[in-house]
Amino acid sequence: MQRFSGEGIGLKNQRLKYLEGTTTVGLVCEDGVVFATDTRATMGYEVASKKARKVYKITDNIAFTTAGGVADTQRLVDVMRAEAGYYVMREGVPMDVGACARLVGNLMNAYSFFPYIAHLLVGGVDAGGPRLFFVGMDGGSAEENMLATGSGSPVAYGVLETEFKEGMKVHEVIPIAVKALKTAMKRDIATGNEVMVATVTKKGYAELTPEEIKKLA
């Protein structure tokens, strides 16, 4: 029994290394939520991909950013897209942001690190306005107005704490989010390549083009 327990802990610790890379940012604005991520996927010291997607549309009013094992995070996105569709069929209304965060948290907690090694930012706009949640790999969640995850998050927070203020508009916050990611890229080897930016407002989910982001940078 002790050997099995030790092996389980060792395997868990081995998988936790997947949370050590990347930088993702989420910010609540007066009129929506802004997400920004890098596009580098790493395997130890190897850059496995320069075009990894880390922000996903779940519904027209909810989006995720993901950090962790690629297969784990993609699976969670697929499951939550399906669950959001079932919710509309059952309830007749779109899933709200809080319900989405609770559901994905319950799913992750039920498996207790197996198979899901991931940190998520869950945000969007519902009847209560713009909302943003951090969901950890143990399923615990916390609602905040400013969040960053990944190995570059301490650097990103340095920019966010200085420049982000509650009550700002989406168009005011996007350049701050881009600056936070660009700054993290300069100091964190696991954060790099390109910046992706997405917004969720009453008009729905939208992504900035690479050309728009380059102008802001």
N, C-alpha and C positions, 0 to 999 in steps of 0.2 A: 504493500500500500504506500509506504514511504517513497519507494522508487517511482511509482506511477505519479505521485504528487509532485516529486521533484522534476520529472520529465515534463509534466504539464506546465509547471512554472517556467522551466527552461524554454519550452516552446513559446509560451506567451511572451517572455522577455525577448526572444528572437524576433517575434513578429512586431513587437513595439518599435523596432527600429524603423518601420515604415512610416511612423509618425514624426520622425526626426527631420524630414525634409519639407520643403515648400513654404509658401506664405499665402494666406488668404485673409481678406479684410471684408468686414460687413459694417455698414453705417446706416443708422436710421435718420432720415431727413423729415422735414415737415410734410413733404408731398410724396414720399416713397422711401425705398431702400436702395442703397448702392452696394454692389459687390465688386471686388477686384481680386484677381489671382495672378500668379505667374504661370508659366506653361512648361516648366522643367520637371521631368520625372527622373528620379535617381534610383540606382541600385548600388548602395555603398558609395564608392568613389566614381562609379560609372554613370554618365548621363544617358539614361535609357531612352528618353524621348525629349525632343525640344518643342513638341506641339501637344502636350498633354492637356486635355480639357479638365478643368477643376470647378467650373460653375455650370449648373444645369437648371433648365426650366422644368419644374414639376407640374405646375398648372399655370394658367394665365396670371394668377396672383401670388404664386409661391415659387421660390427658387432655393437651391442648395449651393453652398461651396463645400468641397470635399478635400480632406487630407487623410492619407493613410494608404492602405493597400489598394491598388487599382481595381482588382477584381471585386474586392469588398465594397468599395464605394460605388462602383457601377451597378452592382447587384442591389444595393440599397436604393439607388435612384430608380431602377426599374420597378422594384417592389412598391415604392411610394407613389410612382406614377399610376400603377395599377390600383393601389388602395384609394387614391384620390378619385379615380374614375368610379370605383365601387361606392364611395361615399356620396357622390352626386346622385347615383341611381337609388341609393337607400333613402337619403335625406331630402333630395330635391334641390339642394343648394350646394355651392362649392365648399370644399373643406377650408376652414379658417387656419391661420398660421399656427395658433396655439395647439390645435388638434393635430396638425401635421407633426409638430415637434414632439408632442406626447406620444404619438403612434410610433414614430421612428425610434424614439427613446425606449419605448417598451419592447420593440423588436430587438434592439441591440442588447438590452438588459436580459432578455429571455435566453440569449445565446451565450452570455457571459464571456466575451472575448472570442468565442468560437462560433461562426467564422468571421465576425465583423470586427476588424481593427480599423477604426475610422474616427475622425473628429469632423463634425458637420456644423456649418452655420446655416440655419433655416430662417428665411425671412421673406417678407412680402407685405401685401396690403389686404386687409379685410374690413369688416364693418367697424372694427375697433381702431382702424387706422394702420399706419406702418408699424411693423413689429419685427424683432430679430431675436433669435435664440441660438445659444451654443448648446450642442448635444455631444457629450463625450462618449468614449467607447464603452463605458459601463452603463450608458443609457441615461445618466443624469443630465439635466438641462437647466439653463439659467437664461433669463431674458435680460438683455442689455441694449443700449443704444450704440455702443461702439465695441467691436470685437475684432481680434486677429488671432490666427492660429498658425502653427508650424514653427520651424526653426528660425525663420526670419521675423517672427512676430515681435520680439523685443525691440528690434530696429524700427519696424513699422509703427509700433506704439509710440516711439519717440516723436514721430511726425504727427500722428493722430492726436496725441495728448496736447500738442502745441497748437495745432491749426484747426482741429474739428471742434465745432460748437453746436450744441443742441439748438434746433429750430432753423438750421440752415436748409436751403433748397437743394434739390438734387443737382442742378447745374452748378451750384457752388461747391458741392462736396466731391464731385467726380475728379476734379484736378487734384484734390487732397489725397484721394484714394490712390490715384496713379503715382503721385509723388511718394507715398508711403511704400508702394511696391518697388518703385525704382530705387529708393534708398536701401531697402532690404536687399535688393540684388547686388548692391555694391559691397555689402558686408557679410552676406551669407552665401556660402558656396552652393548650397542645395536649392537656392532660389535664383531663377534666371530665365534667360531667353526672352520671351515676350510677356506683355501684360494683357490680360483679358478683363473687360469691364462690362457688367450687366446691371440693369436697373429694373425695379418693379415699382410701378405707379398704378394709379387708377386706370390708366390706359393699357396696362398689361406689362408683360415681360419684353425687354429689349436689350440688345447687345450693341456696343459701340464697334465700329469697324476699326481695323488696324490703322487706317489713315487718320481717323478721328483721334485715336489714342496718341499717335505720334505727334500730332499738333499740340495736344495737351502736355506731352512730355518735353 
